[in-house]
């Protein structure tokens, strides 16, 4: 299966556009390229039941943690205009390929 490309990278600020957490904003903690999914800080919590393991100093019980969310259900938040936006790609004069906001034309990559 081919690896899917998403224009969203780690540490980008995104807003959830679909699902139970629609409207929430968060920072991308992890990008799972093989499954086209993202782990976002403070979004899509699940209850994880863990067994105690004294060797690894893990207490047992129910833990809350973020679960991966499909990349199609989020949009990038532009750092310049603060709006959720689609992303374009362009070449700058110095030869760098950067992502830019489709609304304000501001460069997302610094």
C-alpha atoms as an extended CHARMM CRD file, in Angstrom:
* protein
*
       110  EXT
         1         1  UNK       CA              0.0000000000        0.0000000000        0.0000000000  PROA      1               0.0000000000
         2         2  UNK       CA              1.3420000000        3.4290000000       -0.9300000000  PROA      2               0.0000000000
         3         3  UNK       CA              2.1460000000        5.8920000000        1.8140000000  PROA      3               0.0000000000
         4         4  UNK       CA             -0.3530000000        8.7670000000        1.8940000000  PROA      4               0.0000000000
         5         5  UNK       CA              0.9040000000       12.3340000000        2.0440000000  PROA      5               0.0000000000
         6         6  UNK       CA             -0.5780000000       14.8840000000        4.4080000000  PROA      6               0.0000000000
         7         7  UNK       CA              0.5280000000       18.5190000000        4.4450000000  PROA      7               0.0000000000
         8         8  UNK       CA              0.3090000000       18.5810000000        8.2650000000  PROA      8               0.0000000000
         9         9  UNK       CA              3.4810000000       18.0860000000       10.2630000000  PROA      9               0.0000000000
        10        10  UNK       CA              4.4680000000       17.6380000000       13.8900000000  PROA      10              0.0000000000
        11        11  UNK       CA              4.0030000000       20.7190000000       16.1390000000  PROA      11              0.0000000000
        12        12  UNK       CA              1.4900000000       22.3060000000       13.7250000000  PROA      12              0.0000000000
        13        13  UNK       CA             -1.6310000000       23.8300000000       15.2840000000  PROA      13              0.0000000000
        14        14  UNK       CA             -4.7970000000       22.2760000000       13.8740000000  PROA      14              0.0000000000
        15        15  UNK       CA             -8.5600000000       22.4530000000       14.3720000000  PROA      15              0.0000000000
        16        16  UNK       CA            -10.7930000000       19.3450000000       14.2760000000  PROA      16              0.0000000000
        17        17  UNK       CA            -13.4620000000       19.6700000000       11.5600000000  PROA      17              0.0000000000
        18        18  UNK       CA            -15.4160000000       16.4160000000       12.0840000000  PROA      18              0.0000000000
        19        19  UNK       CA            -16.3080000000       13.9600000000       14.8210000000  PROA      19              0.0000000000
        20        20  UNK       CA            -17.0370000000       14.1670000000       18.5250000000  PROA      20              0.0000000000
        21        21  UNK       CA            -14.3030000000       16.7740000000       19.1300000000  PROA      21              0.0000000000
        22        22  UNK       CA            -15.2980000000       19.1120000000       16.2840000000  PROA      22              0.0000000000
        23        23  UNK       CA            -14.1240000000       22.6760000000       16.8720000000  PROA      23              0.0000000000
        24        24  UNK       CA            -11.3140000000       21.7990000000       19.2950000000  PROA      24              0.0000000000
        25        25  UNK       CA             -7.8240000000       23.0880000000       18.5980000000  PROA      25              0.0000000000
        26        26  UNK       CA             -4.5820000000       21.3770000000       19.4890000000  PROA      26              0.0000000000
        27        27  UNK       CA             -0.9570000000       20.7870000000       18.5950000000  PROA      27              0.0000000000
        28        28  UNK       CA              0.0600000000       17.7250000000       16.5550000000  PROA      28              0.0000000000
        29        29  UNK       CA              2.1070000000       15.3930000000       18.7600000000  PROA      29              0.0000000000
        30        30  UNK       CA              2.6660000000       12.5570000000       16.3030000000  PROA      30              0.0000000000
        31        31  UNK       CA              2.0930000000       11.8570000000       12.5930000000  PROA      31              0.0000000000
        32        32  UNK       CA              1.3960000000        8.2430000000       11.5910000000  PROA      32              0.0000000000
        33        33  UNK       CA              2.1270000000        8.3860000000        7.8320000000  PROA      33              0.0000000000
        34        34  UNK       CA              1.3240000000        4.7120000000        7.0930000000  PROA      34              0.0000000000
        35        35  UNK       CA             -2.2790000000        5.0860000000        8.3090000000  PROA      35              0.0000000000
        36        36  UNK       CA             -2.6790000000        8.8140000000        7.4680000000  PROA      36              0.0000000000
        37        37  UNK       CA             -3.5160000000        9.6110000000       11.1020000000  PROA      37              0.0000000000
        38        38  UNK       CA             -2.4800000000       12.2440000000       13.6460000000  PROA      38              0.0000000000
        39        39  UNK       CA             -2.2520000000       12.3010000000       17.4360000000  PROA      39              0.0000000000
        40        40  UNK       CA             -3.3770000000       15.7360000000       18.6480000000  PROA      40              0.0000000000
        41        41  UNK       CA             -2.8140000000       17.1750000000       22.1140000000  PROA      41              0.0000000000
        42        42  UNK       CA             -6.0390000000       17.3610000000       24.1600000000  PROA      42              0.0000000000
        43        43  UNK       CA             -8.2680000000       15.8080000000       21.4690000000  PROA      43              0.0000000000
        44        44  UNK       CA             -9.9220000000       12.3750000000       20.9900000000  PROA      44              0.0000000000
        45        45  UNK       CA             -9.3620000000       10.8740000000       24.4450000000  PROA      45              0.0000000000
        46        46  UNK       CA             -9.8560000000        7.1500000000       25.0310000000  PROA      46              0.0000000000
        47        47  UNK       CA             -9.7990000000        5.0550000000       28.2100000000  PROA      47              0.0000000000
        48        48  UNK       CA             -6.8650000000        2.6410000000       28.2170000000  PROA      48              0.0000000000
        49        49  UNK       CA             -7.0320000000       -0.2740000000       30.6860000000  PROA      49              0.0000000000
        50        50  UNK       CA             -3.5090000000       -1.2050000000       31.7920000000  PROA      50              0.0000000000
        51        51  UNK       CA             -2.2120000000       -4.0720000000       33.8860000000  PROA      51              0.0000000000
        52        52  UNK       CA              0.2050000000       -3.2300000000       36.6770000000  PROA      52              0.0000000000
        53        53  UNK       CA              3.8530000000       -4.0110000000       35.9220000000  PROA      53              0.0000000000
        54        54  UNK       CA              6.1530000000       -3.4960000000       38.9280000000  PROA      54              0.0000000000
        55        55  UNK       CA              9.3050000000       -4.1240000000       36.8450000000  PROA      55              0.0000000000
        56        56  UNK       CA              8.5850000000       -1.1240000000       34.6150000000  PROA      56              0.0000000000
        57        57  UNK       CA              7.0650000000        0.8540000000       37.5010000000  PROA      57              0.0000000000
        58        58  UNK       CA              3.6280000000        1.0230000000       35.8140000000  PROA      58              0.0000000000
        59        59  UNK       CA              0.5390000000        1.2890000000       37.9740000000  PROA      59              0.0000000000
        60        60  UNK       CA             -2.5600000000       -0.5120000000       36.7970000000  PROA      60              0.0000000000
        61        61  UNK       CA             -5.9680000000        0.9910000000       36.2000000000  PROA      61              0.0000000000
        62        62  UNK       CA             -7.8280000000        3.0790000000       33.6670000000  PROA      62              0.0000000000
        63        63  UNK       CA             -5.7680000000        5.8080000000       31.9810000000  PROA      63              0.0000000000
        64        64  UNK       CA             -6.9640000000        8.5300000000       29.6230000000  PROA      64              0.0000000000
        65        65  UNK       CA             -4.8310000000        9.2020000000       26.5740000000  PROA      65              0.0000000000
        66        66  UNK       CA             -5.0850000000       10.6760000000       23.0860000000  PROA      66              0.0000000000
        67        67  UNK       CA             -5.9700000000        8.3250000000       20.2430000000  PROA      67              0.0000000000
        68        68  UNK       CA             -5.0350000000        8.8760000000       16.5850000000  PROA      68              0.0000000000
        69        69  UNK       CA             -7.4460000000       10.8670000000       14.4200000000  PROA      69              0.0000000000
        70        70  UNK       CA             -7.7030000000       10.6370000000       10.6280000000  PROA      70              0.0000000000
        71        71  UNK       CA             -5.8790000000       13.4660000000        8.8560000000  PROA      71              0.0000000000
        72        72  UNK       CA             -8.9280000000       14.2970000000        6.7140000000  PROA      72              0.0000000000
        73        73  UNK       CA            -10.7930000000       15.3930000000        9.8560000000  PROA      73              0.0000000000
        74        74  UNK       CA             -8.4280000000       18.2620000000       10.7140000000  PROA      74              0.0000000000
        75        75  UNK       CA             -7.3460000000       21.5230000000        9.0980000000  PROA      75              0.0000000000
        76        76  UNK       CA             -4.2470000000       23.5640000000        9.7400000000  PROA      76              0.0000000000
        77        77  UNK       CA             -4.5700000000       26.8500000000       11.6440000000  PROA      77              0.0000000000
        78        78  UNK       CA             -2.5800000000       29.5910000000        9.9060000000  PROA      78              0.0000000000
        79        79  UNK       CA             -0.0540000000       31.1690000000       12.3180000000  PROA      79              0.0000000000
        80        80  UNK       CA             -0.4160000000       34.5810000000       10.6230000000  PROA      80              0.0000000000
        81        81  UNK       CA             -4.1930000000       35.0490000000       10.2080000000  PROA      81              0.0000000000
        82        82  UNK       CA             -5.3530000000       32.5050000000       12.8370000000  PROA      82              0.0000000000
        83        83  UNK       CA             -7.9940000000       30.9580000000       10.5570000000  PROA      83              0.0000000000
        84        84  UNK       CA             -8.3790000000       27.3030000000        9.6000000000  PROA      84              0.0000000000
        85        85  UNK       CA             -7.1760000000       26.9400000000        6.0470000000  PROA      85              0.0000000000
        86        86  UNK       CA             -6.1210000000       24.6710000000        3.2500000000  PROA      86              0.0000000000
        87        87  UNK       CA             -2.4290000000       24.5450000000        2.4230000000  PROA      87              0.0000000000
        88        88  UNK       CA             -0.6040000000       25.2740000000       -0.8060000000  PROA      88              0.0000000000
        89        89  UNK       CA              3.0330000000       24.7310000000       -1.7690000000  PROA      89              0.0000000000
        90        90  UNK       CA              5.3050000000       27.1970000000       -3.5240000000  PROA      90              0.0000000000
        91        91  UNK       CA              8.9720000000       27.8430000000       -4.2030000000  PROA      91              0.0000000000
        92        92  UNK       CA             10.5610000000       30.9380000000       -2.7100000000  PROA      92              0.0000000000
        93        93  UNK       CA             13.2330000000       33.0370000000       -4.3840000000  PROA      93              0.0000000000
        94        94  UNK       CA             16.0090000000       31.3070000000       -2.4480000000  PROA      94              0.0000000000
        95        95  UNK       CA             14.8860000000       27.8740000000       -3.7160000000  PROA      95              0.0000000000
        96        96  UNK       CA             13.0680000000       26.6620000000       -0.5990000000  PROA      96              0.0000000000
        97        97  UNK       CA              9.7610000000       24.8000000000       -1.0080000000  PROA      97              0.0000000000
        98        98  UNK       CA              7.3550000000       26.0620000000        1.6700000000  PROA      98              0.0000000000
        99        99  UNK       CA              3.7250000000       25.6190000000        2.6940000000  PROA      99              0.0000000000
       100       100  UNK       CA              1.4860000000       28.6950000000        2.5370000000  PROA      100             0.0000000000
       101       101  UNK       CA             -1.9930000000       29.6870000000        3.7240000000  PROA      101             0.0000000000
       102       102  UNK       CA             -4.5990000000       29.7510000000        0.9440000000  PROA      102             0.0000000000
       103       103  UNK       CA             -6.5140000000       32.5870000000        2.6610000000  PROA      103             0.0000000000
       104       104  UNK       CA             -3.8610000000       35.1740000000        3.5330000000  PROA      104             0.0000000000
       105       105  UNK       CA             -1.0050000000       33.8310000000        1.3350000000  PROA      105             0.0000000000
       106       106  UNK       CA              1.2480000000       33.8460000000        4.4360000000  PROA      106             0.0000000000
       107       107  UNK       CA              4.0860000000       31.3400000000        4.7370000000  PROA      107             0.0000000000
       108       108  UNK       CA              3.3970000000       28.5870000000        7.2970000000  PROA      108             0.0000000000
       109       109  UNK       CA              6.9880000000       27.2640000000        7.4870000000  PROA      109             0.0000000000
       110       110  UNK       CA              9.3980000000       29.6080000000        9.2090000000  PROA      110             0.0000000000
